[in-house]
Amino acid sequence: MSKSDAPAKDRSTVRTLLRLWPYVRPVRTRLIIAALVAIVASCTGLVFPLVLKWMVDGPVADRDPTGVWLGALLLLLLGVTEALLFGLRRWLVARPLASVEASMRADLFRHLQRLPMAFHDRWASGQLLSRGTTDLMLIRLFLAFPMMFLLVNGATIAVGVIILLAQDFTLGLVLLAPVVPMVIATAYFEGRYAAVARRAQDQVGDLTTVVEESVLGIRIIKGFGRHRTQARAFRELSRTLRGTEMVKARLLAAIWGVIVTLPEIAIGAALVLGTVRVADDGLSAGTLVAFLSTALALRWPVESIGFLLAMSQESATATERYFEVMDAKPESDAVAESREGDAGDGGGLRFDGVEFRYPDAAADAPAVLSRIDLHVRRGETMALVGATGSGKTTLTALVPRLHEVTGGRITLDGEDITAMDRAHLRTLVAVAFEEPTLFSATVGENVLMGAEESAGDVELDRALDVAQAGFAHALPQGTGTQVGEQGLSLSGGQRQRLALARAVVGRPRFLVLDDPLSALDVHTEALVEAALRRVLVETTALIVAHRPSTVLLADRVALLSGGRVVAVGTHQELLRENAEYAWLMSGAEAGAETGAEAEGRADTETEPGAPSAPTTGHPTGRPTEEATR
């Protein structure tokens, strides 16, 4: 999800940054001490002009070398004190702000794990990654520098103005003349810069997404020779980001020019006026030197306002982007009121009038699933068959509550799944998806993710045996071999077998498999099916199937068409009585035969599965529906 083209929301920078308070509160004492130390250090610099005034009007005017050396020593001591105090400030803030950043990053990661699938379907991974890296870095820098120095510089300017007015009220008013135009310019700059900063940070997220997708999809890019296309897309996004950064630079240059120029003009006017008054004996030379030295000492606090405000705006935008994710509603831990299943239903998995539409679907869009009534009896295996886009994968995702039903209910052994704690539900239901996902961990760690923490080698070996994944023992470090990111060091069939092993390792009461054997060659598939039959005897299973061999694992078959269950029966019954089912299975058999003829090795990364259904018609006389997610 990219928000780079979205209009900037009206929001207060201060109100946005105040949302960081819960993270800052545990370290507030140390930050307050650091701020006080920095204020003292900064105000120490304002003592220099007072020492200079004493030296010019005293030892210098009286030609007293001892007084001059004393004044020089005092200036040296002030300089060393100022440096030590600023060093102490940095030491005070380093550790607590690192802990703030770490805490925010941990909260973000934990929250991402609890967000529903609908959220992850909408958001690009690069956008989420940039919020957990670049944005948090900007927030840490804000807490370490702009936040503190806006306070420190503000206090320094206030003390300096009091000193200036005390030294000479008239010259002090001259220096204060630019305040009003600077406030107006700063307010205008803040609004413009906020919008551009938001656009730039969203574009960084888009760029991160392209990089991540290109790395993960490098085999496709190389295989199709699309490296130039990807490079061109990256170059265009880089140019867009560069253009946005140049707009930021122009805005910053403009406000910097205003903030630097107006005080310089005021200092020049004060210098001229002060020189005339010294010549007329209306002002001492020491007072003029001290006044101008104080004014010059205030240049940095004043001139720094521009980039401190710019950094604050970027940090406010980063904070806003961070809390856009944190404000997303997670999967609720609350459970609905328990509703008993129908008496005598025999337990198992039951769908009662289930309907589903995606949360971001248009209001007039048809439901993906409509009035699903299906009962998988306890200990039974049900195959789910249907054309591409009929809603099979969506239906299986509803069982572990990866998506929430929008109508009807699903029960496990008579208990409504919405009345179950999600963590408990997902210990009862194990899943394996058609696209297997492996993590950058060992083979054993990937498989044992599906079991209790106490599971060990015995459970691991049993699961690998069921999935015919004995190849794991032949890897360089056996089951301790790191499989690499996304498991791309393995073949498609190997990844799918490890995903199946992960699903069965915990001996789940309910098993949901989404076409788990699609990447296997016919010989390995037969071995896996033979071993899988022993597992299916002990569980209640719902299996998405495209091939007759997989369908034969099931006791009964449900045909899904247009988001509805249109027929339920045994494989042989549906072959005789349902033309659509017979057509799907005949196409699958033809595809399987073609794949078997081309089979030249024991494991393959290509699917010898069913060909696509015709796009112009259907054997039942109905047009094929559009593919759903």
SULBELQUI-V632523 format. One line per field, one symbol per residue. phi: phi as a letter, one per 40 degrees, with the letter a starting at -180 (. if undefined). A space follows every 50 residues. Layout:
phi=???
This chain:
phi=.bbcccccccacccccccccddccdcbccccccccccccccccccccdcc ccdccccbdcccfbcccccccccccccccccccccccccccccccccccc cccccccccccccccccdccccccccccccccbdccccccccccbddccc cccccccccccccccccaccccccccdcdccccccccccdcccccccccc ccccccccccccccccbccccccbgbcccccccccccccccccccccdcc ccccccccccccccccccccccccccccccgcacccccccccccccccdc dcccddccccccccccccccccccccccccdcccbcccbccccgcgggbb bbfcbabcdcccccccccbbfcbabccdgcbbcbbicdgchccccccccc gcbccbagabbbfgbccccbcdccdcccbbbbbcccbbbcacdcccccdc bccccbcccccccccccfbcdccccdbgcccccgcggccbcccccccccc ccccccfccbbbbbfcbcccccccdcccccccdcccccabbbbcbbbdcc dccccbbbcbaggbcbabicdcccccbbcccccccccccccccccccccb acabcbcccccccdcbaaccgcccccccc
